[in-house]
Amino acid sequence: MPGAIVELSGEFADRLREAIDLCRGLGYSPLRFEQMLNSSPSAVSLAKKLVVSSDLQDGLKRIAKLGRLELSMESIMLEEKFKPLFPDPVLQAARWRLDEVRIGR
């Protein structure tokens, strides 16, 4: 199982990078997030840290304004494939953040 988790963690990081590229194609370049991702030893640990922070990141708000929330880190975390990487409270925080940005907070 640990080998499968390591592989899935790598796929998660790849999926985040793919979302960054797609955002660029929409005219939004999430440089700060990309820098954090590149300097973090683990995309999963970075996602856990960011999703439990109290403030909604500007990048999430920007992606929401573009109407492409599926490109957000939170949405990617909630994809069935990646849910096993995160404990339930972290997934609940991701859902909460998406709900908050949908209602414009």
C-alpha positions as CSV (number, residue, x, y, z in Angstrom):
1,M,0.0,0.0,0.0
2,P,2.7,2.6,0.8
3,G,4.1,2.2,-2.7
4,A,0.7,2.8,-4.2
5,I,0.3,6.0,-2.0
6,V,3.7,7.3,-3.2
7,E,2.6,6.7,-6.8
8,L,-0.8,8.3,-6.2
9,S,1.0,11.3,-4.5
10,G,3.1,11.8,-7.6
11,E,-0.1,11.6,-9.8
12,F,-1.7,14.3,-7.5
13,A,1.3,16.6,-8.0
14,D,1.2,16.0,-11.8
15,R,-2.6,16.8,-11.8
16,L,-1.9,20.1,-10.0
17,R,0.7,21.0,-12.5
18,E,-1.7,20.2,-15.3
19,A,-4.3,22.5,-13.7
20,I,-1.6,25.2,-13.5
21,D,-1.0,24.9,-17.2
22,L,-4.7,25.0,-18.0
23,C,-5.1,28.1,-15.9
24,R,-2.3,29.8,-17.9
25,G,-4.3,29.0,-21.0
26,L,-7.2,30.9,-19.5
27,G,-5.0,34.0,-18.8
28,Y,-4.4,33.3,-15.1
29,S,-0.9,32.3,-14.0
30,P,-0.8,31.0,-10.4
31,L,2.9,31.8,-9.9
32,R,2.8,31.8,-6.1
33,F,1.1,28.4,-5.9
34,E,3.5,27.0,-8.5
35,Q,6.5,28.2,-6.5
36,M,5.1,26.6,-3.3
37,L,4.4,23.4,-5.2
38,N,7.9,23.3,-6.7
39,S,9.6,24.0,-3.3
40,S,7.5,21.7,-1.3
41,P,8.8,18.1,-0.7
42,S,5.2,16.9,-1.1
43,A,2.2,18.2,-3.0
44,V,0.0,16.3,-0.5
45,S,1.5,18.0,2.5
46,L,1.3,21.4,0.8
47,A,-2.4,20.8,0.0
48,K,-3.2,19.8,3.5
49,K,-1.5,22.9,4.9
50,L,-3.2,25.3,2.5
51,V,-6.7,23.8,2.7
52,V,-6.8,24.2,6.5
53,S,-5.7,27.8,6.5
54,S,-8.3,30.3,7.6
55,D,-8.3,32.5,4.5
56,L,-9.5,31.7,1.0
57,Q,-6.5,32.1,-1.2
58,D,-6.7,34.7,-4.0
59,G,-6.0,31.9,-6.5
60,L,-9.1,30.0,-5.5
61,K,-11.2,33.2,-5.9
62,R,-9.6,33.9,-9.3
63,I,-10.3,30.4,-10.6
64,A,-13.9,30.7,-9.3
65,K,-14.3,34.0,-11.3
66,L,-13.1,32.1,-14.4
67,G,-15.8,29.6,-13.8
68,R,-13.3,26.8,-13.6
69,L,-13.3,25.5,-10.0
70,E,-12.5,22.0,-11.3
71,L,-8.9,23.4,-11.7
72,S,-8.6,24.3,-8.1
73,M,-6.5,22.4,-5.7
74,E,-9.6,21.8,-3.5
75,S,-11.5,20.2,-6.4
76,I,-8.6,18.0,-7.4
77,M,-8.3,16.8,-3.8
78,L,-11.9,15.8,-3.9
79,E,-11.6,13.8,-7.1
80,E,-12.4,10.2,-6.2
81,K,-8.9,9.1,-7.3
82,F,-7.1,11.4,-4.8
83,K,-9.4,11.2,-1.8
84,P,-7.4,8.3,-0.2
85,L,-4.5,10.8,0.2
86,F,-6.3,13.0,2.7
87,P,-8.1,12.4,6.0
88,D,-11.8,13.3,6.2
89,P,-11.3,16.6,8.1
90,V,-9.0,17.8,5.3
91,L,-11.5,16.8,2.6
92,Q,-14.3,18.6,4.6
93,A,-12.1,21.7,4.7
94,A,-11.7,21.5,0.9
95,R,-15.5,21.2,0.5
96,W,-16.1,24.1,2.8
97,R,-13.6,26.3,0.8
98,L,-15.3,25.5,-2.4
99,D,-18.8,26.2,-0.9
100,E,-17.5,29.5,0.5
101,V,-16.1,30.6,-2.8
102,R,-19.2,29.6,-4.7
103,I,-21.3,31.9,-2.5
104,G,-18.8,34.7,-3.0
105,R,-17.0,35.0,0.3
